Amino acid sequence: MTAKIVQSHADTFEMRRRIEALGPWFHNLRIGAVQTAPDHFLGDYPAFKFARFEAALPADLSGKSVLDIGCNAGFYSIEMKRRGAAEVLGIDSDERYLAQARFAAEALGFEGIGFRNLSVYDVGRLGRRFDLVIFMGVLYHLRHPLLALDLIREHVAGDLMLFQTMQQGSADVLNVPEDHPFHVPGTSRPPGFFDNPAYPRMHFIEKKFAHDWTNWWAPNAACSQAMLRAAGFTIEAQPEDEVYLCRVASLPYGEWMGSAAVYPASGPQEEQDA
C-alpha cells in the first residue's frame, strides 16, 4: 500500500480545494503535497505526539483488528493500517470528522479501513472484540468517563488498548490503602489521604477549558491509572505522561468488578473528539 502522489499544480490545487471544503481539520494529515491543518495551534498534530510513543505499539499488526474510538480525521486508523492491520474500524459521532477520515483514507490509497458513526457508549452494538483498541483524546470529553471504560472492557477490548487523556495536577501516584477508615477516634475526618495531591483525583470542569465546553474532566496521573485498573485493564507501559498501553486483565470482567452485572450494549449519546 502506497500513498498516491499529487504531482501537477492542477492536482495540488484540486486537492487543496477538497481539503478546505471539508475543514476545519483537527488532524494535520499529509495528502500528496497538501497538509490538512498546516497552521494547527499545537504544531504538526498528532504526528509529533505519536512519534513520542509509537514504539510502544507492535510494529507489525499483520492479521490484527483495530478499533479506533473517537477517530476524528483518521490519523491513528491510517497509521495502524500502515503497520499492516488486517482490519481497521474508526468510529466517531461527528459526521464532519468521518467525512474527513473517509476522504483521507481514500486519497492516500488505503483500503480496509471502515468508518462508522457510533458513540463510545454504543460499542456493544459492534458485537465483537478487537485485538487493539485505540482510545485517544476522548475520555475528558465525556460526561460518563468510567462508564465508557467499562463498556470498552465489557464489549470490544480483546487484548490491548492504547489510551490517552488530558491530565492535570500531580504526576505523583500515592499508594492508597486497601480500605479507607470511615472514622478515626478523636478526629472528625479520615487521615489525610484525600488531601494528598497524589491521591487519585478527577477534576471536574464546570465551564470551559481551553475555550472548549466539551472538556469536562481532568484526572491526575493517579486517577487515570486507578480508573484503568477499576475498569479491568492492566497497564503494560506508560511511554508518555498521558499515554498508557493497557492489556485486558486476565480475570473475567464480572469477577474483576466483583459483580455479575453486565452493562448494556448502548448508553447515552455524546460527541467524541480526538
C-alpha positions, 0 to 999 in steps of 0.5 A: 500500500502506497500513498498516491502522489499529487504531482501537477499544480492542477492536482495540488490545487484540486486537492487543496480545494477538497481539503478546505471544503471539508475543514476545519481539520483537527488532524494535520494529515499529509495528502500528496503535497497538501497538509490538512491543518498546516497552521494547527495551534499545537504544531504538526498534530498528532504526528509529533505526539505519536512519534513520542510513543509509537514504539510502544505499539507492535510494529507489525499488526499483520492479521490484527483488528483495530478499533479506533474510538473517537477517530476524528480525521483518521490519523491513528486508523491510517497509521495502524493500517500502515503497520499492516492491520488486517482490519481497521474500524474508526468510529466517531459521532461527528459526521464532519470528522468521518467525512474527513477520515473517509476522504483521507483514507481514500486519497492516500490509497488505503483500503480496509479501513471502515468508518462508522458513526457510533458513540463510545457508549454504543460499542456493544452494538459492534458485537465483537472484540478487537485485538487493539483498541485505540482510545485517544483524546476522548475520555475528558470529553465525556460526561460518563468517563468510567462508564465508557471504560467499562463498556470498552472492557465489557464489549470490544477490548480483546487484548490491548488498548492504547489510551490517552487523556488530558491530565492535570495536577500531580504526576505523583501516584500515592499508594492508597490503602486497601480500605479507607477508615470511615472514622478515626477516634478523636478526629472528625475526618479520615487521615489525610489521604484525600488531601494528598495531591497524589491521591487519585483525583478527577477534576471536574470542569464546570465551564470551559477549558481551553475555550472548549465546553466539551472538556469536562474532566481532568484526572491526575496521573493517579486517577487515570491509572486507578480508573484503568485498573477499576475498569479491568485493564492492566497497564503494560507501559506508560511511554508518555505522561498521558499515554498508557498501553493497557492489556485486558486483565486476565480475570473475567470482567464480572469477577474483576468488578466483583459483580455479575452485572453486565452493562448494556450494549448502548448508553447515552449519546455524546460527541467524541473528539480526538 
